Amino acid sequence: MKIETDIPVPVSTRSRKYPFMDMQVGESIWFDEQVNGRAYRSALSTGTRHGLKFVARKEDSGIRIWRSE
């Protein structure tokens, strides 16, 4: 077995349901009540894996998620 360095990680070809990785700090997305729980959990797990921070607040009949860092 040979250990190698400086080999870049390939870009994922997996499609993403929510565009959290494409968001810039200060941008937000509104979700209706039917998907808001799933979207929030997805934002949290995306943030944990990639070092991003998200904030969510209830609005009307849904939820808005901002990228905060």
N, C-alpha and C positions, 0 to 999 in steps of 0.2 A: 504494500500500500504506500502510495506516495502523497505526502502533504504538499499542497500547492497554495500559494498566496497570490494576491492581486488578480483573482478571477472574479469579474463582475457578476452579480446576481442577475439572471435574466428578468426582463420585464414580464409581469404577469399577463397572461392572455385571458384570465378568468374575467367574465363580465361582472360588473358590480351593479346591484340593484339601486343603490343610493349613491349620489355623487360626492360623498364626504371627502374623498381624497382630492377632488378637483377644487374644493373650496379654498378661498383665501381668508385670512383673518378679517373678521368683520362681516363676512357674507353670511346669509341665513337662508333657510328653506322652511316653508310652512307645510305641514302635513295635516290632513283631516283626521278625525277621530278614529277612522277605521284602520289606519296604519301607524298612528303616532307611537304606540308602545314598541312595535317592532323597529321603527326607524330610530327611536332613542337608544334602544339596546344595540343596534348596529353602529350608531355613532360612537357609543362608549367603547365597543370592542375595536372599532377602527382606530380610535384615539389611543387605546392601550397598546395596540400592535405597532403603531407608527409614530408615537410620541406627539399626537395632536390633542388639543383640548377643545371640548364642545360644551355649550351651555344650552339648556332647554327651558322654555317657559310656556305655560298654557296660554293660548289665545283663542277667544271665541269658542268654536267647537273643534279645536285641534291643538297642535303644538308647533312652536317655532324653534328650530335648532340653529344656533350660531356657532361658527368656529371662532374660538376666543384666543387661541395661541397656535 
